[in-house]
Amino acid sequence: MFMDTLTKKYFDEKMDEVKNEIKDEIKNEIKDEINGLATMVAKGFDDIAKRLDVRERVEKLENKMTKVESALNVHL
């Protein structure tokens, strides 16, 4: 009976070690995936911000329009 208890105790300890290793691996994989998703979302927001920021384009168009008005001697 003593041998059975020792074997079960050894088995339980090894199983706990394996479970902890698996948990750590899963946690690391989840962290990596979360970081990847966060990077993708950030890049997406940066891209959207660039597309929505039309101030420079509007300024150029206003300058061109002013030149056209001057050339035609009219006010639009």
C-alpha positions as CSV (number, residue, x, y, z in Angstrom):
1,M,0.0,0.0,0.0
2,F,2.9,2.4,0.7
3,M,4.2,1.9,-2.8
4,D,0.8,2.8,-4.3
5,T,0.6,6.0,-2.3
6,L,4.1,7.0,-3.3
7,T,3.4,6.2,-7.0
8,K,0.1,8.2,-6.9
9,K,1.9,11.1,-5.2
10,Y,4.6,11.1,-7.8
11,F,2.1,10.9,-10.6
12,D,0.0,13.8,-9.1
13,E,3.1,16.0,-8.8
14,K,4.2,15.3,-12.4
15,M,0.6,16.0,-13.6
16,D,0.6,19.3,-11.7
17,E,4.0,20.2,-13.3
18,V,2.6,19.4,-16.8
19,K,-0.6,21.4,-16.1
20,N,1.4,24.4,-15.0
21,E,3.6,24.2,-18.1
22,I,0.6,24.0,-20.4
23,K,-1.1,26.9,-18.6
24,D,2.1,29.0,-19.0
25,E,2.3,28.1,-22.7
26,I,-1.4,29.0,-23.3
27,K,-1.0,32.3,-21.4
28,N,2.1,33.2,-23.5
29,E,0.2,32.4,-26.8
30,I,-2.8,34.5,-25.7
31,K,-0.5,37.4,-24.8
32,D,1.2,37.1,-28.2
33,E,-2.2,37.1,-30.0
34,I,-3.5,40.0,-28.0
35,N,-0.4,42.0,-28.9
36,G,-0.8,41.2,-32.5
37,L,-4.4,42.2,-32.5
38,A,-3.6,45.4,-30.7
39,T,-1.0,46.2,-33.3
40,M,-3.4,45.6,-36.1
41,V,-6.1,47.8,-34.5
42,A,-3.6,50.6,-33.9
43,K,-2.4,50.5,-37.5
44,G,-6.1,50.5,-38.7
45,F,-6.8,53.6,-36.6
46,D,-3.7,55.3,-37.9
47,D,-4.8,54.6,-41.5
48,I,-8.3,55.9,-40.9
49,A,-6.9,59.0,-39.3
50,K,-4.7,59.7,-42.3
51,R,-7.6,59.2,-44.7
52,L,-9.9,61.5,-42.7
53,D,-7.3,64.2,-42.3
54,V,-8.0,66.2,-45.5
55,R,-6.8,69.6,-44.2
56,E,-3.8,69.6,-46.4
57,R,-5.8,68.7,-49.5
58,V,-8.4,71.4,-48.7
59,E,-5.7,74.0,-48.3
60,K,-4.2,73.2,-51.6
61,L,-7.6,73.4,-53.3
62,E,-8.3,76.7,-51.7
63,N,-5.0,78.1,-53.0
64,K,-5.8,76.8,-56.5
65,M,-9.2,78.3,-56.3
66,T,-7.8,81.7,-55.2
67,K,-5.4,81.6,-58.2
68,V,-8.3,80.7,-60.6
69,E,-10.4,83.6,-59.1
70,S,-7.5,86.0,-59.6
71,A,-6.9,84.8,-63.1
72,L,-10.5,85.2,-64.1
73,N,-11.0,88.3,-62.0
74,V,-14.1,86.8,-60.3
75,H,-15.1,85.8,-56.8
76,L,-16.6,82.3,-56.4
